[in-house]
């Protein structure tokens, strides 16, 4: 996830990161067999950070 820097910095980034963490933890709790199924692909950008994809397998 990208929240920018400098003048365009998102003031709600802490809340967005917390919401994402809670959502991912809830997903992991409901799917205990969830494992990585490949190599994550990062976004290739000088402006944005994060993953383009994160392959997972529900085992």
PyMOL Python script that loads the backbone (N, CA, C, O; Angstrom):
from pymol import cmd

cmd.read_pdbstr("""\
ATOM      1  N   UNK A   1       0.835  -1.171   0.000  1.00  0.00           N
ATOM      2  CA  UNK A   1       0.000   0.000   0.000  1.00  0.00           C
ATOM      3  C   UNK A   1       0.881   1.236   0.000  1.00  0.00           C
ATOM      4  O   UNK A   1       1.936   1.276   0.633  1.00  0.00           O
ATOM      5  N   UNK A   2       0.431   2.211  -0.706  1.00  0.00           N
ATOM      6  CA  UNK A   2       1.202   3.443  -0.785  1.00  0.00           C
ATOM      7  C   UNK A   2       0.369   4.605  -0.254  1.00  0.00           C
ATOM      8  O   UNK A   2      -0.816   4.732  -0.565  1.00  0.00           O
ATOM      9  N   UNK A   3       0.997   5.433   0.539  1.00  0.00           N
ATOM     10  CA  UNK A   3       0.301   6.582   1.105  1.00  0.00           C
ATOM     11  C   UNK A   3       0.986   7.898   0.774  1.00  0.00           C
ATOM     12  O   UNK A   3       0.611   8.943   1.307  1.00  0.00           O
ATOM     13  N   UNK A   4       1.974   7.860  -0.091  1.00  0.00           N
ATOM     14  CA  UNK A   4       2.631   9.073  -0.543  1.00  0.00           C
ATOM     15  C   UNK A   4       3.616   9.639   0.464  1.00  0.00           C
ATOM     16  O   UNK A   4       3.792   9.120   1.567  1.00  0.00           O
ATOM     17  N   UNK A   5       4.245  10.714   0.044  1.00  0.00           N
ATOM     18  CA  UNK A   5       5.192  11.421   0.905  1.00  0.00           C
ATOM     19  C   UNK A   5       5.070  12.905   0.636  1.00  0.00           C
ATOM     20  O   UNK A   5       4.374  13.324  -0.289  1.00  0.00           O
ATOM     21  N   UNK A   6       5.733  13.680   1.429  1.00  0.00           N
ATOM     22  CA  UNK A   6       5.753  15.127   1.219  1.00  0.00           C
ATOM     23  C   UNK A   6       4.379  15.757   1.355  1.00  0.00           C
ATOM     24  O   UNK A   6       3.601  15.386   2.234  1.00  0.00           O
ATOM     25  N   UNK A   7       4.089  16.696   0.495  1.00  0.00           N
ATOM     26  CA  UNK A   7       2.837  17.448   0.571  1.00  0.00           C
ATOM     27  C   UNK A   7       1.611  16.559   0.321  1.00  0.00           C
ATOM     28  O   UNK A   7       0.511  16.880   0.771  1.00  0.00           O
ATOM     29  N   UNK A   8       1.796  15.462  -0.383  1.00  0.00           N
ATOM     30  CA  UNK A   8       0.690  14.565  -0.699  1.00  0.00           C
ATOM     31  C   UNK A   8       0.577  13.397   0.270  1.00  0.00           C
ATOM     32  O   UNK A   8      -0.106  12.418  -0.029  1.00  0.00           O
ATOM     33  N   UNK A   9       1.225  13.479   1.411  1.00  0.00           N
ATOM     34  CA  UNK A   9       1.202  12.420   2.407  1.00  0.00           C
ATOM     35  C   UNK A   9      -0.211  12.255   2.955  1.00  0.00           C
ATOM     36  O   UNK A   9      -0.862  13.233   3.323  1.00  0.00           O
ATOM     37  N   UNK A  10      -0.668  11.040   3.004  1.00  0.00           N
ATOM     38  CA  UNK A  10      -2.018  10.755   3.489  1.00  0.00           C
ATOM     39  C   UNK A  10      -2.054  10.856   5.013  1.00  0.00           C
ATOM     40  O   UNK A  10      -1.330  10.132   5.697  1.00  0.00           O
ATOM     41  N   UNK A  11      -2.880  11.738   5.545  1.00  0.00           N
ATOM     42  CA  UNK A  11      -2.932  11.924   6.993  1.00  0.00           C
ATOM     43  C   UNK A  11      -3.634  10.757   7.700  1.00  0.00           C
ATOM     44  O   UNK A  11      -3.529  10.620   8.919  1.00  0.00           O
ATOM     45  N   UNK A  12      -4.339   9.929   6.951  1.00  0.00           N
ATOM     46  CA  UNK A  12      -5.034   8.782   7.543  1.00  0.00           C
ATOM     47  C   UNK A  12      -4.270   7.476   7.318  1.00  0.00           C
ATOM     48  O   UNK A  12      -4.848   6.397   7.446  1.00  0.00           O
ATOM     49  N   UNK A  13      -2.981   7.559   6.985  1.00  0.00           N
ATOM     50  CA  UNK A  13      -2.234   6.347   6.668  1.00  0.00           C
ATOM     51  C   UNK A  13      -2.175   5.378   7.835  1.00  0.00           C
ATOM     52  O   UNK A  13      -2.237   4.168   7.618  1.00  0.00           O
ATOM     53  N   UNK A  14      -2.058   5.856   9.053  1.00  0.00           N
ATOM     54  CA  UNK A  14      -1.995   4.957  10.211  1.00  0.00           C
ATOM     55  C   UNK A  14      -3.301   4.176  10.348  1.00  0.00           C
ATOM     56  O   UNK A  14      -3.280   2.977  10.625  1.00  0.00           O
ATOM     57  N   UNK A  15      -4.426   4.842  10.157  1.00  0.00           N
ATOM     58  CA  UNK A  15      -5.715   4.166  10.225  1.00  0.00           C
ATOM     59  C   UNK A  15      -5.863   3.138   9.100  1.00  0.00           C
ATOM     60  O   UNK A  15      -6.331   2.026   9.340  1.00  0.00           O
ATOM     61  N   UNK A  16      -5.475   3.493   7.897  1.00  0.00           N
ATOM     62  CA  UNK A  16      -5.567   2.575   6.762  1.00  0.00           C
ATOM     63  C   UNK A  16      -4.693   1.354   6.971  1.00  0.00           C
ATOM     64  O   UNK A  16      -5.115   0.241   6.659  1.00  0.00           O
ATOM     65  N   UNK A  17      -3.491   1.531   7.488  1.00  0.00           N
ATOM     66  CA  UNK A  17      -2.601   0.398   7.762  1.00  0.00           C
ATOM     67  C   UNK A  17      -3.178  -0.494   8.858  1.00  0.00           C
ATOM     68  O   UNK A  17      -3.102  -1.719   8.763  1.00  0.00           O
ATOM     69  N   UNK A  18      -3.748   0.105   9.886  1.00  0.00           N
ATOM     70  CA  UNK A  18      -4.364  -0.669  10.961  1.00  0.00           C
ATOM     71  C   UNK A  18      -5.550  -1.469  10.434  1.00  0.00           C
ATOM     72  O   UNK A  18      -5.693  -2.646  10.766  1.00  0.00           O
ATOM     73  N   UNK A  19      -6.400  -0.849   9.621  1.00  0.00           N
ATOM     74  CA  UNK A  19      -7.539  -1.558   9.033  1.00  0.00           C
ATOM     75  C   UNK A  19      -7.082  -2.730   8.173  1.00  0.00           C
ATOM     76  O   UNK A  19      -7.673  -3.809   8.221  1.00  0.00           O
ATOM     77  N   UNK A  20      -6.030  -2.517   7.385  1.00  0.00           N
ATOM     78  CA  UNK A  20      -5.505  -3.585   6.536  1.00  0.00           C
ATOM     79  C   UNK A  20      -4.962  -4.723   7.382  1.00  0.00           C
ATOM     80  O   UNK A  20      -5.200  -5.890   7.074  1.00  0.00           O
ATOM     81  N   UNK A  21      -4.239  -4.400   8.439  1.00  0.00           N
ATOM     82  CA  UNK A  21      -3.687  -5.438   9.315  1.00  0.00           C
ATOM     83  C   UNK A  21      -4.794  -6.251   9.965  1.00  0.00           C
ATOM     84  O   UNK A  21      -4.709  -7.477  10.030  1.00  0.00           O
ATOM     85  N   UNK A  22      -5.827  -5.579  10.443  1.00  0.00           N
ATOM     86  CA  UNK A  22      -6.953  -6.270  11.079  1.00  0.00           C
ATOM     87  C   UNK A  22      -7.658  -7.175  10.072  1.00  0.00           C
ATOM     88  O   UNK A  22      -8.014  -8.307  10.400  1.00  0.00           O
ATOM     89  N   UNK A  23      -7.862  -6.684   8.851  1.00  0.00           N
ATOM     90  CA  UNK A  23      -8.524  -7.483   7.820  1.00  0.00           C
ATOM     91  C   UNK A  23      -7.697  -8.714   7.464  1.00  0.00           C
ATOM     92  O   UNK A  23      -8.248  -9.806   7.325  1.00  0.00           O
ATOM     93  N   UNK A  24      -6.393  -8.554   7.316  1.00  0.00           N
ATOM     94  CA  UNK A  24      -5.530  -9.686   6.973  1.00  0.00           C
ATOM     95  C   UNK A  24      -5.446 -10.695   8.120  1.00  0.00           C
ATOM     96  O   UNK A  24      -5.412 -11.902   7.880  1.00  0.00           O
ATOM     97  N   UNK A  25      -5.411 -10.213   9.358  1.00  0.00           N
ATOM     98  CA  UNK A  25      -5.405 -11.116  10.503  1.00  0.00           C
ATOM     99  C   UNK A  25      -6.719 -11.888  10.592  1.00  0.00           C
ATOM    100  O   UNK A  25      -6.711 -13.075  10.920  1.00  0.00           O
ATOM    101  N   UNK A  26      -7.840 -11.240  10.308  1.00  0.00           N
ATOM    102  CA  UNK A  26      -9.138 -11.927  10.314  1.00  0.00           C
ATOM    103  C   UNK A  26      -9.194 -12.977   9.207  1.00  0.00           C
ATOM    104  O   UNK A  26      -9.715 -14.072   9.421  1.00  0.00           O
ATOM    105  N   UNK A  27      -8.665 -12.657   8.032  1.00  0.00           N
ATOM    106  CA  UNK A  27      -8.607 -13.625   6.936  1.00  0.00           C
ATOM    107  C   UNK A  27      -7.755 -14.826   7.336  1.00  0.00           C
ATOM    108  O   UNK A  27      -8.150 -15.970   7.110  1.00  0.00           O
ATOM    109  N   UNK A  28      -6.598 -14.576   7.924  1.00  0.00           N
ATOM    110  CA  UNK A  28      -5.707 -15.658   8.344  1.00  0.00           C
ATOM    111  C   UNK A  28      -6.360 -16.535   9.418  1.00  0.00           C
ATOM    112  O   UNK A  28      -6.152 -17.748   9.429  1.00  0.00           O
ATOM    113  N   UNK A  29      -7.137 -15.944  10.311  1.00  0.00           N
ATOM    114  CA  UNK A  29      -7.812 -16.714  11.358  1.00  0.00           C
ATOM    115  C   UNK A  29      -8.897 -17.614  10.772  1.00  0.00           C
ATOM    116  O   UNK A  29      -9.131 -18.713  11.273  1.00  0.00           O
ATOM    117  N   UNK A  30      -9.557 -17.152   9.714  1.00  0.00           N
ATOM    118  CA  UNK A  30     -10.621 -17.933   9.081  1.00  0.00           C
ATOM    119  C   UNK A  30     -10.086 -18.976   8.109  1.00  0.00           C
ATOM    120  O   UNK A  30     -10.793 -19.919   7.755  1.00  0.00           O
ATOM    121  N   UNK A  31      -8.851 -18.810   7.682  1.00  0.00           N
ATOM    122  CA  UNK A  31      -8.247 -19.721   6.705  1.00  0.00           C
ATOM    123  C   UNK A  31      -6.861 -20.146   7.206  1.00  0.00           C
ATOM    124  O   UNK A  31      -5.849 -19.670   6.691  1.00  0.00           O
ATOM    125  N   UNK A  32      -6.805 -21.035   8.205  1.00  0.00           N
ATOM    126  CA  UNK A  32      -5.510 -21.391   8.791  1.00  0.00           C
ATOM    127  C   UNK A  32      -4.557 -22.078   7.813  1.00  0.00           C
ATOM    128  O   UNK A  32      -3.352 -22.104   8.061  1.00  0.00           O
ATOM    129  N   UNK A  33      -5.058 -22.630   6.717  1.00  0.00           N
ATOM    130  CA  UNK A  33      -4.198 -23.283   5.739  1.00  0.00           C
ATOM    131  C   UNK A  33      -3.701 -22.362   4.649  1.00  0.00           C
ATOM    132  O   UNK A  33      -3.155 -22.829   3.650  1.00  0.00           O
ATOM    133  N   UNK A  34      -3.876 -21.065   4.819  1.00  0.00           N
ATOM    134  CA  UNK A  34      -3.474 -20.091   3.808  1.00  0.00           C
ATOM    135  C   UNK A  34      -1.948 -20.014   3.754  1.00  0.00           C
ATOM    136  O   UNK A  34      -1.301 -19.717   4.759  1.00  0.00           O
ATOM    137  N   UNK A  35      -1.379 -20.281   2.585  1.00  0.00           N
ATOM    138  CA  UNK A  35       0.070 -20.228   2.413  1.00  0.00           C
ATOM    139  C   UNK A  35       0.410 -19.474   1.134  1.00  0.00           C
ATOM    140  O   UNK A  35      -0.423 -19.325   0.240  1.00  0.00           O
ATOM    141  N   UNK A  36       1.625 -19.011   1.069  1.00  0.00           N
ATOM    142  CA  UNK A  36       2.085 -18.316  -0.130  1.00  0.00           C
ATOM    143  C   UNK A  36       2.250 -19.324  -1.256  1.00  0.00           C
ATOM    144  O   UNK A  36       2.809 -20.401  -1.050  1.00  0.00           O
ATOM    145  N   UNK A  37       1.767 -18.981  -2.440  1.00  0.00           N
ATOM    146  CA  UNK A  37       1.777 -19.905  -3.574  1.00  0.00           C
ATOM    147  C   UNK A  37       2.693 -19.433  -4.695  1.00  0.00           C
ATOM    148  O   UNK A  37       2.638 -19.967  -5.803  1.00  0.00           O
ATOM    149  N   UNK A  38       3.495 -18.485  -4.433  1.00  0.00           N
ATOM    150  CA  UNK A  38       4.385 -17.977  -5.459  1.00  0.00           C
ATOM    151  C   UNK A  38       5.157 -16.781  -4.948  1.00  0.00           C
ATOM    152  O   UNK A  38       5.119 -16.451  -3.763  1.00  0.00           O
ATOM    153  N   UNK A  39       5.842 -16.154  -5.847  1.00  0.00           N
ATOM    154  CA  UNK A  39       6.658 -14.997  -5.501  1.00  0.00           C
ATOM    155  C   UNK A  39       5.811 -13.729  -5.606  1.00  0.00           C
ATOM    156  O   UNK A  39       5.177 -13.500  -6.636  1.00  0.00           O
ATOM    157  N   UNK A  40       5.791 -12.905  -4.563  1.00  0.00           N
ATOM    158  CA  UNK A  40       5.065 -11.638  -4.650  1.00  0.00           C
ATOM    159  C   UNK A  40       5.672 -10.745  -5.719  1.00  0.00           C
ATOM    160  O   UNK A  40       6.891 -10.729  -5.892  1.00  0.00           O
ATOM    161  N   UNK A  41       4.841 -10.004  -6.436  1.00  0.00           N
ATOM    162  CA  UNK A  41       5.316  -9.073  -7.460  1.00  0.00           C
ATOM    163  C   UNK A  41       5.149  -7.652  -6.935  1.00  0.00           C
ATOM    164  O   UNK A  41       4.039  -7.220  -6.624  1.00  0.00           O
ATOM    165  N   UNK A  42       6.248  -6.942  -6.842  1.00  0.00           N
ATOM    166  CA  UNK A  42       6.215  -5.556  -6.365  1.00  0.00           C
ATOM    167  C   UNK A  42       5.815  -4.608  -7.481  1.00  0.00           C
ATOM    168  O   UNK A  42       6.053  -4.879  -8.658  1.00  0.00           O
ATOM    169  N   UNK A  43       5.212  -3.509  -7.107  1.00  0.00           N
ATOM    170  CA  UNK A  43       4.892  -2.439  -8.050  1.00  0.00           C
ATOM    171  C   UNK A  43       6.207  -1.752  -8.418  1.00  0.00           C
ATOM    172  O   UNK A  43       6.962  -1.341  -7.537  1.00  0.00           O
ATOM    173  N   UNK A  44       6.475  -1.629  -9.692  1.00  0.00           N
ATOM    174  CA  UNK A  44       7.697  -0.986 -10.174  1.00  0.00           C
ATOM    175  C   UNK A  44       7.399   0.489 -10.446  1.00  0.00           C
ATOM    176  O   UNK A  44       7.058   0.865 -11.568  1.00  0.00           O
ATOM    177  N   UNK A  45       7.528   1.305  -9.426  1.00  0.00           N
ATOM    178  CA  UNK A  45       7.204   2.722  -9.559  1.00  0.00           C
ATOM    179  C   UNK A  45       8.058   3.533  -8.596  1.00  0.00           C
ATOM    180  O   UNK A  45       8.265   3.119  -7.455  1.00  0.00           O
ATOM    181  N   UNK A  46       8.548   4.667  -9.036  1.00  0.00           N
ATOM    182  CA  UNK A  46       9.284   5.538  -8.117  1.00  0.00           C
ATOM    183  C   UNK A  46       8.345   6.282  -7.162  1.00  0.00           C
ATOM    184  O   UNK A  46       8.801   6.913  -6.208  1.00  0.00           O
ATOM    185  N   UNK A  47       7.048   6.208  -7.417  1.00  0.00           N
ATOM    186  CA  UNK A  47       6.074   6.953  -6.626  1.00  0.00           C
ATOM    187  C   UNK A  47       5.301   6.063  -5.664  1.00  0.00           C
ATOM    188  O   UNK A  47       5.030   6.456  -4.529  1.00  0.00           O
ATOM    189  N   UNK A  48       4.946   4.862  -6.118  1.00  0.00           N
ATOM    190  CA  UNK A  48       4.123   3.956  -5.313  1.00  0.00           C
ATOM    191  C   UNK A  48       4.953   2.834  -4.736  1.00  0.00           C
ATOM    192  O   UNK A  48       5.924   2.388  -5.346  1.00  0.00           O
ATOM    193  N   UNK A  49       4.562   2.374  -3.541  1.00  0.00           N
ATOM    194  CA  UNK A  49       5.176   1.202  -2.920  1.00  0.00           C
ATOM    195  C   UNK A  49       4.106   0.160  -2.734  1.00  0.00           C
ATOM    196  O   UNK A  49       2.929   0.490  -2.587  1.00  0.00           O
ATOM    197  N   UNK A  50       4.500  -1.091  -2.739  1.00  0.00           N
ATOM    198  CA  UNK A  50       3.540  -2.140  -2.446  1.00  0.00           C
ATOM    199  C   UNK A  50       3.649  -3.304  -3.401  1.00  0.00           C
ATOM    200  O   UNK A  50       4.576  -3.397  -4.207  1.00  0.00           O
ATOM    201  N   UNK A  51       2.677  -4.190  -3.290  1.00  0.00           N
ATOM    202  CA  UNK A  51       2.659  -5.391  -4.104  1.00  0.00           C
ATOM    203  C   UNK A  51       1.626  -5.277  -5.213  1.00  0.00           C
ATOM    204  O   UNK A  51       0.518  -4.782  -5.008  1.00  0.00           O
ATOM    205  N   UNK A  52       2.009  -5.742  -6.379  1.00  0.00           N
ATOM    206  CA  UNK A  52       1.072  -5.842  -7.491  1.00  0.00           C
ATOM    207  C   UNK A  52       0.245  -7.105  -7.315  1.00  0.00           C
ATOM    208  O   UNK A  52      -0.954  -7.119  -7.597  1.00  0.00           O
ATOM    209  N   UNK A  53       0.898  -8.171  -6.845  1.00  0.00           N
ATOM    210  CA  UNK A  53       0.184  -9.419  -6.592  1.00  0.00           C
ATOM    211  C   UNK A  53       0.861 -10.190  -5.464  1.00  0.00           C
ATOM    212  O   UNK A  53       2.061 -10.051  -5.229  1.00  0.00           O
ATOM    213  N   UNK A  54       0.075 -10.998  -4.778  1.00  0.00           N
ATOM    214  CA  UNK A  54       0.567 -11.863  -3.712  1.00  0.00           C
ATOM    215  C   UNK A  54      -0.180 -13.188  -3.845  1.00  0.00           C
ATOM    216  O   UNK A  54      -1.249 -13.357  -3.258  1.00  0.00           O
ATOM    217  N   UNK A  55       0.370 -14.123  -4.607  1.00  0.00           N
ATOM    218  CA  UNK A  55      -0.321 -15.397  -4.824  1.00  0.00           C
ATOM    219  C   UNK A  55      -0.406 -16.206  -3.520  1.00  0.00           C
ATOM    220  O   UNK A  55       0.588 -16.371  -2.812  1.00  0.00           O
ATOM    221  N   UNK A  56      -1.599 -16.699  -3.224  1.00  0.00           N
ATOM    222  CA  UNK A  56      -1.796 -17.533  -2.035  1.00  0.00           C
ATOM    223  C   UNK A  56      -2.571 -18.791  -2.409  1.00  0.00           C
ATOM    224  O   UNK A  56      -3.265 -18.845  -3.423  1.00  0.00           O
ATOM    225  N   UNK A  57      -2.426 -19.795  -1.556  1.00  0.00           N
ATOM    226  CA  UNK A  57      -3.126 -21.060  -1.743  1.00  0.00           C
ATOM    227  C   UNK A  57      -3.867 -21.373  -0.454  1.00  0.00           C
ATOM    228  O   UNK A  57      -3.320 -21.243   0.641  1.00  0.00           O
ATOM    229  N   UNK A  58      -5.101 -21.782  -0.600  1.00  0.00           N
ATOM    230  CA  UNK A  58      -5.904 -22.174   0.545  1.00  0.00           C
ATOM    231  C   UNK A  58      -5.817 -23.691   0.646  1.00  0.00           C
ATOM    232  O   UNK A  58      -6.437 -24.414  -0.134  1.00  0.00           O
ATOM    233  N   UNK A  59      -5.045 -24.161   1.610  1.00  0.00           N
ATOM    234  CA  UNK A  59      -4.748 -25.584   1.671  1.00  0.00           C
ATOM    235  C   UNK A  59      -5.461 -26.269   2.741  1.00  0.00           C
ATOM    236  O   UNK A  59      -5.306 -27.479   2.911  1.00  0.00           O
TER     237      UNK A  59
END
""", "prot")
cmd.dss("prot")
cmd.show_as("cartoon", "prot")
cmd.util.cbc("prot")
cmd.orient("prot")
